């Protein structure tokens, strides 16, 4: 088998990317009111968007349906061959069908066209069977495939996928879809966690909260701080209001200055007015607070300064907020 040098591979790759970029430019230049009509039809539909395609168009259709669904447009993919064998029951009144085909002559889709009540087709040939049956016809035709044989779908599938992205984003903007909306459909993802998790979801509270009364002997406080394992200790008054904080760093500095802790209470060595955060604040806000103030933890208070918990950087790391 003949081998080629690196420059040859790079040249071929750039040729492909340029051809596909030119194809996307063609699609962009050809956009017209039909695209707006398709977007309005999908936006106003009372059901779901049903995406169909066979072969490479099916693979692209899966991706388009997933992108639409995650950006506020209820959508799912139906395989046209399976649709002819019962899955048409998944399509109900009020749904819109987005049927994808390069030739517009897909036998599997053509066979079920009479059953579909509303059809939006993305196809390269305006005079095709699918285009003639479509209420709205969006063209994704490109003048050249990147495949030098002109056989493998390359530029054409890229164009359809990009047109699907354009439709999804146009609908996203029309719906005023927000980052918070996106997070609700991606709760397991990093973005979802960053936008949905609040301090109350991560903080140490109750018996796990590192807190002592202000008259606690320093020796006892050190033992409690070690047991809680958060590197800090909240100091509260009799009403549970936050008065101060004692950290590992404070103890190290205290060891350097004092030879004995006899008679000292946490009130003698604590820092008053420590940084705190409310439990309903986003975890990302807690992260920003820690980073801006170069601290590794925050105490959590509500109401009139009542201590309800504690949060440190390790909690944010474990939740993958960073």
C-alpha positions in Angstrom: 0.0 0.0 0.0 1.4 3.4 -1.0 2.1 5.8 1.8 2.1 9.6 1.6 3.9 12.3 3.5 2.3 14.6 6.0 1.9 17.5 3.7 -0.2 15.4 1.3 -2.6 14.4 4.0 -2.9 18.0 5.2 -3.5 19.2 1.6 -6.3 16.6 1.1 -7.9 17.6 4.4 -7.8 21.3 3.6 -9.4 20.6 0.2 -12.3 18.7 1.9 -12.8 21.5 4.5 -12.8 24.1 1.8 -15.3 22.3 -0.3 -17.6 21.8 2.7 -17.2 25.4 3.7 -18.2 26.5 0.2 -21.2 24.2 0.5 -22.3 25.9 3.7 -21.9 29.3 2.0 -24.2 28.1 -0.8 -26.8 27.1 1.8 -26.5 30.4 3.6 -26.8 32.5 0.5 -29.9 30.5 -0.6 -31.9 31.0 2.6 -35.2 32.7 2.0 -38.7 33.0 3.4 -39.2 29.3 3.2 -36.9 28.8 6.1 -38.9 31.3 8.1 -42.1 29.5 7.2 -40.6 26.2 8.4 -39.5 27.8 11.7 -42.9 29.4 12.2 -44.7 26.1 11.5 -42.5 24.2 14.0 -42.8 27.0 16.6 -46.6 27.0 16.4 -47.2 23.3 16.2 -49.2 21.8 19.1 -47.4 18.5 19.0 -43.8 17.4 18.5 -41.3 17.6 15.6 -40.8 14.1 14.1 -37.5 13.7 12.2 -37.1 11.0 9.6 -34.3 9.9 7.3 -32.7 6.7 6.0 -29.0 5.8 5.7 -26.7 8.8 6.2 -29.7 11.1 6.3 -31.0 9.0 9.2 -27.7 9.5 11.1 -28.0 13.2 10.5 -31.6 13.2 11.5 -30.8 11.6 14.8 -28.4 14.4 15.5 -30.8 17.1 14.4 -33.6 15.7 16.6 -31.3 15.5 19.6 -30.2 19.1 19.1 -33.8 20.4 18.7 -34.9 18.5 21.8 -32.1 19.9 23.9 -32.8 23.5 22.9 -36.5 23.7 23.6 -38.2 22.1 20.6 -39.8 18.8 21.5 -38.5 16.4 18.9 -37.7 12.7 18.3 -36.5 10.5 15.5 -38.6 7.9 13.8 -37.0 5.4 11.4 -39.1 5.4 8.2 -38.8 1.7 7.7 -40.0 1.0 11.2 -42.8 3.6 10.7 -44.2 1.5 7.9 -44.4 -1.4 10.3 -46.3 0.3 13.2 -44.2 3.2 14.4 -46.5 5.6 12.4 -48.7 5.3 15.5 -46.1 7.5 17.3 -47.1 10.4 15.0 -50.3 12.1 16.0 -52.4 15.1 15.0 -50.5 18.3 15.7 -47.1 16.8 15.0 -44.8 18.2 12.2 -42.6 15.8 10.2 -39.1 16.8 9.1 -38.2 14.3 6.4 -34.6 14.4 5.2 -33.4 13.0 1.9 -30.6 14.0 -0.4 -32.4 12.7 -3.6 -35.9 13.3 -2.3 -36.8 9.8 -3.6 -36.3 7.7 -0.5 -38.5 4.6 -1.1 -39.0 4.1 2.7 -40.3 7.7 3.2 -42.2 7.8 -0.1 -44.1 4.7 1.0 -45.6 6.5 4.0 -46.1 10.0 2.5 -49.8 9.5 2.0 -50.2 8.8 5.7 -48.4 11.8 6.9 -50.7 14.8 7.4 -48.0 17.5 7.5 -44.6 17.3 6.0 -41.5 19.5 6.1 -38.8 18.1 3.8 -35.1 18.9 3.6 -34.0 17.5 0.2 -31.6 18.5 -2.5 -34.0 18.2 -5.4 -37.0 20.5 -5.5 -38.8 18.4 -8.2 -38.5 15.2 -6.2 -41.4 13.1 -5.0 -40.8 14.2 -1.4 -40.6 17.9 -2.3 -43.9 17.7 -4.3 -45.7 16.2 -1.3 -44.2 18.7 1.2 -46.1 21.6 2.6 -42.7 23.4 2.9 -39.6 22.4 1.1 -36.2 23.4 2.4 -33.3 22.8 0.0 -29.9 21.8 1.3 -28.4 21.2 -2.2 -24.6 21.7 -2.6 -22.8 21.8 -5.9 -20.0 19.4 -5.0 -19.3 16.6 -2.6 -16.0 16.6 -0.9 -15.5 12.9 -1.9 -13.3 13.0 -5.0 -15.5 10.1 -6.4 -18.6 12.2 -5.9 -20.2 9.2 -4.2 -19.8 9.4 -0.4 -22.2 11.9 1.2 -19.9 14.5 2.6 -20.7 18.1 1.8 -24.3 17.3 1.5 -24.6 15.7 5.0 -22.6 18.6 6.5 -25.0 21.0 4.8 -28.1 19.3 6.1 -26.7 19.0 9.6 -25.7 22.7 9.6 -29.2 23.6 8.3 -30.7 21.6 11.2 -28.5 23.5 13.6 -29.6 26.8 12.1 -33.3 25.8 12.5 -32.7 24.7 16.1 -30.9 27.9 17.1 -33.5 30.1 15.3 -36.2 28.3 17.3 -34.2 28.6 20.5 -34.0 32.4 20.0 -37.7 32.6 19.0 -38.6 30.8 22.3 -36.3 33.0 24.4 -34.7 29.8 25.6 -32.3 30.5 28.4 -29.2 28.8 29.9 -31.4 27.8 32.8 -33.9 26.1 30.4 -31.0 24.3 28.8 -29.8 23.1 32.2 -33.2 21.7 33.0 -32.8 19.3 30.1 -29.2 18.5 30.9 -29.3 17.9 34.7 -26.5 15.3 34.6 -24.2 17.4 32.5 -21.6 19.9 33.9 -23.6 22.9 32.6 -26.7 21.5 34.3 -24.9 21.2 37.6 -23.4 24.6 37.3 -26.8 26.2 36.7 -29.0 24.2 38.9 -27.1 23.2 42.0 -27.5 25.6 44.9 -25.4 26.0 48.1 -28.1 24.2 50.1 -27.6 21.1 47.9 -23.9 20.8 48.8 -23.4 22.3 52.2 -22.7 20.4 55.4 -25.5 21.0 57.8 -27.0 19.6 61.0 -24.6 17.4 62.9 -22.1 17.7 60.1 -21.9 21.5 60.4 -18.6 22.6 61.9 -19.9 24.9 64.6 -19.1 25.7 68.3 -20.3 28.2 70.8 -18.2 31.3 71.4 -17.2 30.2 75.0 -15.9 26.8 73.8 -12.3 26.2 75.1 -9.8 26.4 72.2 -8.5 22.8 73.0 -12.0 21.4 72.5 -12.6 23.4 69.4 -9.5 22.0 67.8 -10.7 18.5 68.4 -14.1 19.4 66.9 -12.5 21.0 63.8 -10.5 17.9 63.2 -13.6 15.7 63.5 -15.5 17.8 61.0 -12.7 17.7 58.5 -13.6 21.0 56.7 -10.6 23.0 57.8 -12.7 25.6 59.5 -15.0 26.1 62.5 -17.9 28.5 62.8 -18.4 30.3 66.1 -22.0 31.1 67.1 -23.7 32.9 69.9 -26.5 31.3 72.1 -29.1 32.1 69.4 -27.2 30.3 66.7 -26.1 33.5 64.9 -22.7 33.5 63.3 -20.1 35.5 65.2 -16.8 34.4 63.8 -14.6 31.7 62.2 -11.5 29.8 63.1 -9.5 28.0 60.3 -6.6 25.6 60.1 -4.4 28.5 59.0 -5.4 30.5 62.1 -4.3 27.6 64.3 -0.9 27.2 62.5 -0.2 30.9 63.0 -1.4 30.6 66.6 1.1 27.8 67.2 3.9 30.1 66.0 3.0 32.8 68.5 1.7 31.0 71.6 3.4 28.3 73.7 0.2 27.4 75.6 -3.5 27.5 74.9 -4.5 27.3 78.5 -7.5 29.4 79.3 -8.2 30.5 75.7 -11.6 30.2 74.2 -12.5 30.4 70.5 -13.9 33.8 71.1 -10.3 34.9 72.0 -8.8 33.8 68.7 -11.6 33.8 66.1 -11.9 36.2 63.1 -15.2 38.2 63.5 -17.5 38.9 60.6 -16.5 36.0 58.4 -17.5 35.6 54.7 -20.8 33.8 54.3 -23.3 33.0 51.7 -27.1 32.2 51.7 -28.2 28.6 51.1 -30.4 29.6 48.1 -27.4 31.0 46.1 -26.0 29.0 43.2 -23.0 26.8 43.8 -21.3 28.7 41.0 -21.7 31.9 43.0 -20.1 30.3 46.0 -17.2 29.2 43.8 -16.8 32.8 42.5 -16.9 34.1 46.1 -14.1 31.7 47.2 -11.9 32.5 44.2 -12.3 36.3 44.4 -11.5 36.3 48.1 -8.8 33.5 48.1 -10.6 31.4 50.6 -11.3 27.6 50.6 -14.6 27.7 52.4 -17.7 29.7 53.2 -20.2 29.5 56.1 -23.8 29.4 55.1 -26.3 31.7 56.9 -29.9 32.7 56.5 -32.3 35.2 58.0 -30.6 37.3 60.7 -27.3 35.6 60.3 -28.4 32.2 61.6 -25.8 29.6 60.8 -27.2 26.7 58.7 -24.2 25.0 57.3 -20.7 25.2 55.7 -19.3 24.7 52.2 -15.7 24.2 51.1 -13.8 23.9 47.8 -13.7 20.1 48.0 -17.5 20.0 47.9 -17.5 22.0 44.7 -14.8 19.8 43.2 -16.8 16.6 44.1 -19.9 18.1 42.4 -17.8 19.0 39.3 -18.7 22.7 39.6 -15.2 23.7 38.7 
